[in-house]
Amino acid sequence: MAAQTFIFRGKIVDMAGKGVCGAEVFIYDSTNTRRPADFITGPSDKEGSYTIQLPAGKRYWAVARVRQDGKYGPLSPAAQHSGEPVAIDADEGLVERQFIVADIRQVAKGKQKAREDMVKVRGRVVDGEGAPVSSAYVLVNAMREVSQLPDYVSGWTEETGLYTLYLPPGEYFIGAAVTFPTGPGMKLEKRLSAVSSQSDIAIDVVLTAK
């Protein structure tokens, strides 16, 4: 007897609400989304629409993403994705979800600046004992407290904890987390001065938010 299924469908849009063509929804049977997906939708159409049929009776977690060069792998600072996974519950029938994807360097404000106008900031994310942290985000904000979304956010760190960000010159606060968005009220304790005369700043960030 065929397994019971449900239809999971919806749209993938950019921050302006326009449909994103060629994006995919990665679907997992656990909260561990730093691995190959259990299911992947076909590329979204020109309106941003996607659809997939899934086995019913269990919980899934879904993330929308635009793959670079059609490859699967760690998120780079230029990747587009929808943030933390969304839980999907269904026994049978139909579930609809909309995802908003954005360049994670510019997800907060949609800023676009030329690379030559930016200050390069690089380093490692480490835990309290100095060990590198993988799959973490580096967050940079003009204010110490992040009310909703930080001004800038890096791609996932590698196994060595390495990250790279490009920022306009200015005074900031910097921190790291393993979830994004982190939610309101997170405080970034470390100061960062990215003045125009500096083209390359090295700074390690201690993970303080889970």
Phi, psi and chi 1 to 4 in degrees:
 res  aa     phi    psi   chi1   chi2   chi3   chi4
   1 MET       -  134.1 -178.5  177.9  -65.8      -
   2 ALA   -65.6  142.4      -      -      -      -
   3 ALA   -67.6  145.9      -      -      -      -
   4 GLN   -69.7  142.1  -66.9  177.3  -37.2      -
   5 THR  -133.1  170.8   61.7      -      -      -
   6 PHE  -140.4  160.7   71.3   97.2      -      -
   7 ILE   -96.9  127.4  -60.6  -62.4      -      -
   8 PHE  -112.6  119.5  179.2   43.1      -      -
   9 ARG  -148.4  170.5   72.5 -177.3 -173.6 -170.1
  10 GLY   162.4 -153.6      -      -      -      -
  11 LYS  -131.9  151.1  -68.2 -171.7   68.1  174.5
  12 ILE  -116.2  121.4  -57.3  169.4      -      -
  13 VAL  -127.7  163.9  -59.3      -      -      -
  14 ASP   -90.3 -175.1   60.6   20.2      -      -
  15 MET   -69.4  -14.8  -65.6 -174.1   70.7      -
  16 ALA   -92.5    0.3      -      -      -      -
  17 GLY    86.3    8.2      -      -      -      -
  18 LYS   -88.0  137.6 -177.6  179.7  178.6 -179.6
  19 GLY   -58.9  139.3      -      -      -      -
  20 VAL  -104.0  118.3  176.2      -      -      -
  21 CYS   -84.3  138.4 -178.4      -      -      -
  22 GLY    86.3    5.7      -      -      -      -
  23 ALA   -84.0  161.3      -      -      -      -
  24 GLU  -133.0  155.8  -62.1  160.8  -56.3      -
  25 VAL  -106.5  122.0  179.3      -      -      -
  26 PHE   -93.9  127.5  -69.7   69.9      -      -
  27 ILE  -121.7  132.1  -57.8  162.7      -      -
  28 TYR  -125.1  152.8  -56.8   82.1      -      -
  29 ASP   -96.4   12.9   63.4    5.2      -      -
  30 SER  -152.0  174.8   74.9      -      -      -
  31 THR   -77.9   -6.0   55.8      -      -      -
  32 ASN   -79.8   96.2  178.2   15.6      -      -
  33 THR  -102.2    8.0   58.8      -      -      -
  34 ARG   -92.8   47.0  -90.6   76.9  163.8  175.5
  35 ARG  -155.2  169.8   60.7  176.3  176.9   83.7
  36 PRO   -57.7  140.0  -26.7   35.5      -      -
  37 ALA   -72.1  153.5      -      -      -      -
  38 ASP   -76.2  -33.4  -64.1  -71.9      -      -
  39 PHE  -141.2  147.7  -57.8   92.8      -      -
  40 ILE  -135.8  129.9  -56.1  176.3      -      -
  41 THR   -68.4  164.1   67.6      -      -      -
  42 GLY   -69.7  163.9      -      -      -      -
  43 PRO   -57.6  139.9  -23.5   34.9      -      -
  44 SER   -64.4  152.0   56.1      -      -      -
  45 ASP   -82.0 -173.3   63.4   19.6      -      -
  46 LYS   -65.1  -18.4   63.0 -178.7 -179.7  179.6
  47 GLU   -91.4   -3.2  -57.7  -62.2  -32.8      -
  48 GLY    87.3    7.1      -      -      -      -
  49 SER   -79.7  145.2  -62.5      -      -      -
  50 TYR  -139.3  159.9   69.3   88.2      -      -
  51 THR  -158.2  147.2 -176.2      -      -      -
  52 ILE  -154.9  150.0 -169.3  172.6      -      -
  53 GLN  -104.2  128.5 -174.4  169.9  -57.1      -
  54 LEU  -126.2  152.5  -62.9  170.4      -      -
  55 PRO   -61.1  137.1  -22.9   33.7      -      -
  56 ALA   -86.9  173.1      -      -      -      -
  57 GLY    88.7   13.1      -      -      -      -
  58 LYS  -149.7  169.5   62.6 -172.7  -55.7 -177.7
  59 ARG   -96.0  142.2  169.3  170.8  -81.7 -164.0
  60 TYR  -126.0  164.2  -62.8   97.0      -      -
  61 TRP  -126.8  133.6  -73.6  -97.3      -      -
  62 ALA  -127.9  141.6      -      -      -      -
  63 VAL  -136.5  133.0  177.7      -      -      -
  64 ALA   -92.0  144.6      -      -      -      -
  65 ARG  -155.5  146.3 -179.9  175.5  175.2 -178.6
  66 VAL  -105.2  112.8  179.3      -      -      -
  67 ARG   -78.3  136.8  -75.0 -160.4  -92.6 -171.3
  68 GLN   -83.8  128.8  -66.2  178.5  -55.3      -
  69 ASP    57.3   22.0  -58.3  -38.0      -      -
  70 GLY    71.3   12.8      -      -      -      -
  71 LYS  -103.8  151.4  -62.8  179.3 -179.7  178.9
  72 TYR   -96.5  142.8 -177.9   87.2      -      -
  73 GLY   170.4 -175.1      -      -      -      -
  74 PRO   -59.9  148.2  -21.6   33.1      -      -
  75 LEU   -69.3  130.3  -74.5  171.1      -      -
  76 SER   -92.3  167.2   76.3      -      -      -
  77 PRO   -60.6  -18.1  -26.3   36.5      -      -
  78 ALA   -99.5    5.4      -      -      -      -
  79 ALA   -71.4  155.6      -      -      -      -
  80 GLN  -113.9  128.0  -71.0 -176.8  -54.3      -
  81 HIS  -156.4  178.6   76.4  129.7      -      -
  82 SER  -102.6   10.0   58.7      -      -      -
  83 GLY    92.3 -147.8      -      -      -      -
  84 GLU   -71.0  151.7  -70.7  -57.9  -63.1      -
  85 PRO   -65.1  148.9   22.5  -34.1      -      -
  86 VAL  -101.3  131.9  174.4      -      -      -
  87 ALA   -75.9  136.6      -      -      -      -
  88 ILE  -122.8  122.0  -54.5  -62.6      -      -
  89 ASP  -120.6  131.9  -72.9  -61.7      -      -
  90 ALA  -161.4  138.6      -      -      -      -
  91 ASP   -91.9  -57.1  -68.3  -35.6      -      -
  92 GLU  -150.5  167.9  -66.8 -179.4   72.7      -
  93 GLY   100.9 -127.2      -      -      -      -
  94 LEU  -137.6  135.6  175.9   67.1      -      -
  95 VAL  -127.9  132.5  175.1      -      -      -
  96 GLU  -122.2  136.7  -65.3 -176.3  -52.2      -
  97 ARG  -142.8  143.4  -68.5  -72.8 -172.5  -82.6
  98 GLN  -107.4  138.1  176.3  173.2  -72.2      -
  99 PHE  -118.4  141.9  -66.4   90.1      -      -
 100 ILE  -110.2  120.3  -59.5  174.0      -      -
 101 VAL  -107.7  148.0  -64.9      -      -      -
 102 ALA  -154.2  155.9      -      -      -      -
 103 ASP   -61.1  117.5 -179.7  -28.2      -      -
 104 ILE   -68.7  -11.3   56.7  179.2      -      -
 105 ARG   -74.9  -26.3  -65.8  172.1  -56.5 -179.5
 106 GLN  -122.1   18.2  -47.5  -68.0  -12.6      -
 107 VAL   -62.5  -30.0   67.3      -      -      -
 108 ALA   -74.7  -43.5      -      -      -      -
 109 LYS  -129.4   -0.5  -62.9 -176.9  177.0  179.5
 110 GLY    64.0   28.5      -      -      -      -
 111 LYS   -72.0  144.3  -62.5  177.7 -178.8  177.4
 112 GLN  -130.3  115.9  -61.8  -66.0  -29.3      -
 113 LYS  -132.8  152.8  -70.9 -178.2  176.4  -70.4
 114 ALA   -70.4  144.3      -      -      -      -
 115 ARG   -56.7  -36.8  176.5   67.1   59.3   86.0
 116 GLU   -69.1  -15.1   56.6  -91.7   20.7      -
 117 ASP   -91.7    1.1  -63.6  -29.8      -      -
 118 MET  -108.0  156.8  -51.0  -72.5  -94.8      -
 119 VAL   -98.5  128.5  177.3      -      -      -
 120 LYS   -81.7  127.6 -178.7  179.8 -179.8 -179.3
 121 VAL  -122.4  127.3 -179.0      -      -      -
 122 ARG  -142.0  164.2   57.5 -176.6  174.2   81.4
 123 GLY   160.7 -154.5      -      -      -      -
 124 ARG  -126.5  152.1  -62.8 -172.8  -51.2  153.7
 125 VAL   -98.2  127.3  175.5      -      -      -
 126 VAL  -128.9  159.0  -63.3      -      -      -
 127 ASP   -86.8 -174.0   62.8   19.5      -      -
 128 GLY   -64.2  -17.1      -      -      -      -
 129 GLU  -101.7    5.1  -61.8  179.1   -9.5      -
 130 GLY    88.4    5.8      -      -      -      -
 131 ALA   -82.6  142.3      -      -      -      -
 132 PRO   -64.2  146.6   22.5  -32.6      -      -
 133 VAL  -115.8  123.9  178.2      -      -      -
 134 SER   -93.7  162.3   64.1      -      -      -
 135 SER    56.5   35.4  -60.2      -      -      -
 136 ALA  -108.8  162.0      -      -      -      -
 137 TYR  -110.6  144.1  -61.3   93.5      -      -
 138 VAL  -101.9  129.1  174.0      -      -      -
 139 LEU  -112.5  135.1  -45.0  174.4      -      -
 140 VAL  -129.7  133.1  176.2      -      -      -
 141 ASN  -144.9  148.0 -157.4   52.7      -      -
 142 ALA   -69.5  -30.0      -      -      -      -
 143 MET  -104.9  152.8  -54.4  -64.7  -69.1      -
 144 ARG   -62.4  -43.1 -176.2 -174.2  -59.0  -84.6
 145 GLU   -93.5  131.0 -176.8  170.0  -29.4      -
 146 VAL   -90.8  110.9 -179.8      -      -      -
 147 SER   -75.4  -41.6   58.5      -      -      -
 148 GLN  -135.6  -71.6  -68.7 -177.3  -27.4      -
 149 LEU  -123.6  144.3  -66.8  172.7      -      -
 150 PRO   -70.8  162.3   28.4  -35.8      -      -
 151 ASP   -66.4  -35.4  -67.2  -33.2      -      -
 152 TYR  -142.9  147.8  -60.9   92.7      -      -
 153 VAL  -145.5  140.8   57.3      -      -      -
 154 SER   -85.4  172.9   73.8      -      -      -
 155 GLY   -76.1  177.0      -      -      -      -
 156 TRP   -60.2  141.0  -71.0  -20.2      -      -
 157 THR   -72.8  156.2   55.2      -      -      -
 158 GLU   -84.8 -176.3  -55.6  169.6   -5.6      -
 159 GLU   -60.4  -28.2  -67.9 -177.1   -2.6      -
 160 THR   -82.1   -1.4   55.2      -      -      -
 161 GLY    79.8    6.3      -      -      -      -
 162 LEU   -72.7  143.8  -67.0  174.1      -      -
 163 TYR  -141.8  161.0   75.5   90.6      -      -
 164 THR  -142.6  135.5  -58.0      -      -      -
 165 LEU  -133.9  152.1  -87.2  170.1      -      -
 166 TYR  -121.4  122.6  -68.9   87.8      -      -
 167 LEU  -125.7  148.4  -53.4  172.4      -      -
 168 PRO   -65.8  150.4  -16.0   29.1      -      -
 169 PRO   -55.5  139.2  -25.1   35.0      -      -
 170 GLY   164.5 -177.7      -      -      -      -
 171 GLU  -104.9  131.2  -61.4  -68.1  -31.7      -
 172 TYR  -138.7  173.3  -58.3   99.3      -      -
 173 PHE  -117.4  145.4  -67.6   90.5      -      -
 174 ILE  -132.6  143.3 -173.1  169.4      -      -
 175 GLY  -156.9 -174.0      -      -      -      -
 176 ALA  -144.5  153.4      -      -      -      -
 177 ALA  -151.9  161.0      -      -      -      -
 178 VAL  -103.3    1.2  -66.7      -      -      -
 179 THR  -126.2  151.8   60.2      -      -      -
 180 PHE  -153.6  130.7 -178.0   79.2      -      -
 181 PRO   -66.4  154.9  -18.9   31.9      -      -
 182 THR   -86.6  -14.6   59.1      -      -      -
 183 GLY    91.2  163.4      -      -      -      -
 184 PRO   -70.3  154.1   26.6  -35.0      -      -
 185 GLY    95.0   -3.3      -      -      -      -
 186 MET   -70.8  137.6  179.3 -178.7  177.0      -
 187 LYS  -112.5  132.6  -68.7 -175.1  177.9  180.0
 188 LEU  -100.1  112.0  -51.2  178.0      -      -
 189 GLU   -85.8  -24.4  -60.6  -62.4  -22.9      -
 190 LYS   -91.0  132.5 -163.0  166.5 -170.0  176.1
 191 ARG   -86.5  149.6  -70.4 -179.1  178.0  -89.1
 192 LEU  -137.4  122.3  170.3   64.7      -      -
 193 SER  -107.0  107.2 -179.4      -      -      -
 194 ALA  -107.4   80.7      -      -      -      -
 195 VAL   -82.8  158.8  -61.4      -      -      -
 196 SER   -65.2  -24.9   57.3      -      -      -
 197 SER   -77.3  -11.4   60.4      -      -      -
 198 GLN  -100.2  127.6  -66.0  175.0  -69.5      -
 199 SER  -104.7  -12.0   59.2      -      -      -
 200 ASP  -151.5  113.0 -167.5  -21.7      -      -
 201 ILE  -114.5  130.1  -61.0  174.0      -      -
 202 ALA  -105.9  123.9      -      -      -      -
 203 ILE  -151.9  128.1 -177.1  170.2      -      -
 204 ASP   -87.9  145.4  -72.6   -9.9      -      -
 205 VAL  -121.4  128.6 -177.5      -      -      -
 206 VAL   -87.4  128.8  177.9      -      -      -
 207 LEU   -68.5  121.0  179.8   70.2      -      -
 208 THR  -119.2  -18.8   56.8      -      -      -
 209 ALA  -114.4  134.4      -      -      -      -
 210 LYS   -91.8      -  -60.5  -63.0 -176.4 -178.0
